[in-house]
Amino acid sequence: MSGFAAFALDRAFGHPRGLLGAVGGALMARGNAEAEQQVVRLARLTGTERVLVVGPGPGVGLRAAGEQAGRVVGIEPSERMRQASVRRCADLIKAGKVVVRAGSAEATDQDDAAFDVVLSVNNVQLWPDRPAALTELRRVLRPGGLLLLSTHERWLPGGRAGLHTDVQRAGFVDVQTWAWKPRRGTTQAQTRAIRP
């Protein structure tokens, strides 16, 4: 990938900012919606869970989780996407069900064992240090807590097998990884795992 292409992708999707960030956010809201809904369905939220959403982007999945969980925290590195999440979830934030914070998968700034569920859609491929991120997500999950990841398989370094191995190496158990094809968009690599 050329330097300009990498720059443009980072500005649009990795750390959205400026005009490219606005375009990227609109594309993410539309293109990721089905995967966001799928991951929230797989979590089987009952209304009592504490959920961490890593990289909620424009907040589609954050809102879906916030409507079904007890309390949801969204950790987002992009200021533009934090603002979009806040706008999308304004009523849930006002009700105290959703909080949006600066942070990343590698540095959540959350307490140990603070969450029952961690969700992430279409940003695993952007994590600069996947093993460190998975170790951090294991730390913030309570024992028995659920990790659910979904990401574009096409752009996933190491593919499904690599993701599966990295999740196991981070200390998760009952790791399951599969391919899922939304009606629109690219095939997703999805992983479900438990913190022992």
Secondary structure as UniProt FT lines:
FT   HELIX           3..9
FT   HELIX           10..14
FT   HELIX           18..31
FT   HELIX           33..43
FT   STRAND          50..54
FT   TURN            57..58
FT   HELIX           60..68
FT   STRAND          71..76
FT   HELIX           79..88
FT   HELIX           90..94
FT   TURN            95..96
FT   STRAND          98..102
FT   TURN            112..113
FT   STRAND          115..121
FT   HELIX           124..126
FT   HELIX           130..140
FT   STRAND          141..152
FT   HELIX           153..155
FT   TURN            157..158
FT   HELIX           159..169
FT   TURN            170..171
FT   STRAND          173..180
FT   STRAND          188..194
//
